[in-house]
Amino acid sequence: MTTTRVVLTAAMTAATLSGCYVVPLAPDGAPVAGGIVVPGAYAAPPIVAMPSFASTLNARLYPTNEIAAQAGMLAGTVVTPTSGKGRFQLDYRGELLVGEATRVAGNARAGVANAVGERGTAMSCTYTMTSPSQGTGTCSLSTGARYQVHLGT
């Protein structure tokens, strides 16, 4: 009877944690890869209401310089819960970059996303949501590659 309980407990724990991953953090709790928000040079459009449920947005990154062109277009995902802070991940040349996407305080439409890979490649992005399910922005990698990002369901 005890063995059955142990097996069931282990199976339930594994099923519950199967979608988790580790995000590297500095000792102060900040993400390892930092980002810089660059304000837009145009007047701010009206505020767009954001959904009150978790959603998954596809991220498509298009090369904007020669270094990025060598890797070509990239694809990833952003899973955003109701808190406005989501999980961001994509594959860059065989290295899984994982991190988070967060909305900028005071601007429900603007956000930053940062990710880092197991080989140390880091990515920093800024974006603006044009609707609850679409947005655009830019991403820079520690390799020097630069991309334009399109977010959408």
Secondary structure, DSSP 8 states (H G I E B T S, - for coil): -HHHHHHHHHHHHHHHHTT-----B-TTS-BSS-------SS---------SS-EEEEEEEEE-SHHHHHH--EEEEEEE-TTSEEEEEEEETTEEEEEEEEEETTEEEEEEEEEEETTS-EEEEEEEEEETTEEEEEEEETTS-EEEEEEE-
